[in-house]
Amino acid sequence: MEERLRKQVSIAVKYFSSTELNTFEQLYVRLDELLPEEPPALLHGDLWSGNYMITQDGNACLIDPAAYYGHREVDIAMTTLFGGFDETFYTSYIEEYPLEKGWAQRLHIFNLYPLLIHLNLFGSGYLGSILSTIRKFR
């Protein structure tokens, strides 16, 4: 996580004050304490509402994967970033494969990476969400 965040922050450095960059540094140091360790899971990699569809026969399906192995909360976080999924999705997921306590708060950390990518690709419209998140974890 630190390697991905640090790389994107270095690309987006023009958007951040020295105080904000220092806040990122503080976050990097705390990642091991903030994120629970678990075995890597196969992730969709781009699990947002635009990559979820219903077939003509009424079955749910996922499209456009960018699959890799990582922390499964990454996919859960991405589902909340651009519109979110129905509450039934989260309830069903947790019933099948429970998440560690505090998962909802950690989603903000996992969403930093896609937000930074969007900041670097599309500009400052994503800056407020990023700054709000890093301030939560000082």
C-alpha positions as CSV (number, residue, x, y, z in Angstrom):
1,M,0.0,0.0,0.0
2,E,2.7,2.4,0.9
3,E,4.5,1.9,-2.4
4,R,1.4,2.7,-4.4
5,L,0.5,5.7,-2.3
6,R,4.0,7.2,-2.2
7,K,4.3,6.9,-6.0
8,Q,1.0,8.6,-6.7
9,V,1.7,11.3,-4.1
10,S,5.1,12.0,-5.7
11,I,3.3,12.5,-9.1
12,A,0.6,14.7,-7.4
13,V,3.1,16.7,-5.3
14,K,2.1,20.1,-6.8
15,Y,-1.4,19.7,-5.2
16,F,-0.1,19.3,-1.6
17,S,1.5,21.7,0.9
18,S,4.5,20.6,2.9
19,T,2.2,20.0,5.9
20,E,0.0,17.7,3.9
21,L,3.0,15.8,2.5
22,N,4.2,15.3,6.1
23,T,0.7,14.0,7.0
24,F,1.1,11.4,4.2
25,E,4.5,10.4,5.7
26,Q,2.9,10.0,9.1
27,L,0.2,7.8,7.5
28,Y,2.8,5.6,5.8
29,V,4.4,4.9,9.1
30,R,1.1,3.8,10.6
31,L,-0.2,1.6,7.9
32,D,1.0,-1.7,9.5
33,E,-0.9,-0.7,12.7
34,L,-4.0,0.5,10.9
35,L,-4.5,-2.4,8.4
36,P,-5.1,-5.9,9.6
37,E,-2.9,-8.6,8.1
38,E,-4.7,-11.4,6.2
39,P,-3.7,-13.7,3.4
40,P,-3.9,-12.1,-0.1
41,A,-7.3,-12.6,-1.9
42,L,-8.0,-12.6,-5.6
43,L,-9.5,-9.1,-6.2
44,H,-11.6,-7.8,-9.1
45,G,-9.3,-4.7,-9.0
46,D,-11.8,-2.2,-10.3
47,L,-15.0,-3.1,-8.5
48,W,-17.2,0.0,-8.8
49,S,-20.9,0.2,-9.7
50,G,-20.0,0.7,-13.4
51,N,-18.5,-2.7,-13.6
52,Y,-21.5,-4.5,-12.1
53,M,-24.3,-5.5,-14.5
54,I,-27.4,-7.6,-14.6
55,T,-27.8,-10.0,-17.5
56,Q,-31.0,-10.4,-19.5
57,D,-31.9,-13.4,-17.4
58,G,-31.5,-11.4,-14.2
59,N,-28.1,-12.7,-13.0
60,A,-25.6,-10.4,-11.5
61,C,-22.2,-10.3,-13.2
62,L,-18.9,-8.3,-12.9
63,I,-17.1,-6.9,-15.9
64,D,-13.8,-5.3,-16.8
65,P,-11.6,-6.9,-14.1
66,A,-8.1,-5.7,-13.3
67,A,-7.5,-8.8,-11.2
68,Y,-4.6,-9.2,-8.8
69,Y,-4.0,-10.5,-5.3
70,G,-4.2,-8.1,-2.4
71,H,-6.2,-7.2,0.7
72,R,-9.9,-7.9,0.1
73,E,-10.9,-4.6,1.8
74,V,-9.5,-2.9,-1.3
75,D,-12.4,-4.3,-3.4
76,I,-14.9,-3.4,-0.7
77,A,-13.5,0.1,-0.5
78,M,-13.8,0.6,-4.3
79,T,-17.4,-0.4,-4.2
80,T,-18.1,2.7,-2.0
81,L,-16.1,5.2,-4.1
82,F,-18.3,6.0,-7.0
83,G,-21.9,5.5,-6.0
84,G,-21.7,2.3,-4.0
85,F,-23.6,-0.9,-4.0
86,D,-26.9,-1.8,-2.4
87,E,-26.7,-2.6,1.3
88,T,-27.6,-6.2,0.5
89,F,-24.2,-6.6,-1.1
90,Y,-22.3,-5.7,2.0
91,T,-24.6,-7.7,4.3
92,S,-24.2,-10.8,2.1
93,Y,-20.5,-10.4,1.8
94,I,-20.0,-10.1,5.5
95,E,-22.2,-13.1,6.2
96,E,-20.2,-15.2,3.8
97,Y,-16.7,-13.8,4.6
98,P,-16.6,-11.6,7.8
99,L,-14.4,-8.5,7.8
100,E,-12.2,-7.5,10.6
101,K,-13.6,-5.0,13.1
102,G,-13.2,-1.4,11.9
103,W,-13.4,-2.3,8.2
104,A,-15.7,0.6,7.4
105,Q,-13.2,3.2,8.7
106,R,-10.3,1.6,6.8
107,L,-12.1,1.9,3.5
108,H,-11.0,5.5,3.4
109,I,-7.4,4.4,3.5
110,F,-7.9,1.9,0.7
111,N,-9.6,4.5,-1.4
112,L,-6.7,6.9,-1.3
113,Y,-4.9,5.1,-4.1
114,P,-7.8,5.3,-6.7
115,L,-8.5,8.9,-5.5
116,L,-4.8,9.8,-6.1
117,I,-4.9,8.2,-9.5
118,H,-8.0,10.2,-10.4
119,L,-6.3,13.4,-9.0
120,N,-3.3,12.7,-11.3
121,L,-5.4,12.0,-14.3
122,F,-8.3,14.4,-14.0
123,G,-7.3,17.2,-11.6
124,S,-8.1,18.8,-8.3
125,G,-11.7,17.7,-8.1
126,Y,-10.5,14.7,-6.0
127,L,-8.3,16.7,-3.7
128,G,-10.8,17.4,-1.0
129,S,-11.6,13.7,-0.5
130,I,-7.9,12.9,-0.3
131,L,-7.2,15.7,2.2
132,S,-10.2,14.7,4.3
133,T,-9.0,11.1,4.5
134,I,-5.4,11.8,5.4
135,R,-6.5,14.2,8.2
136,K,-8.6,11.4,9.7
137,F,-5.5,9.2,10.2
138,R,-3.0,11.7,11.7
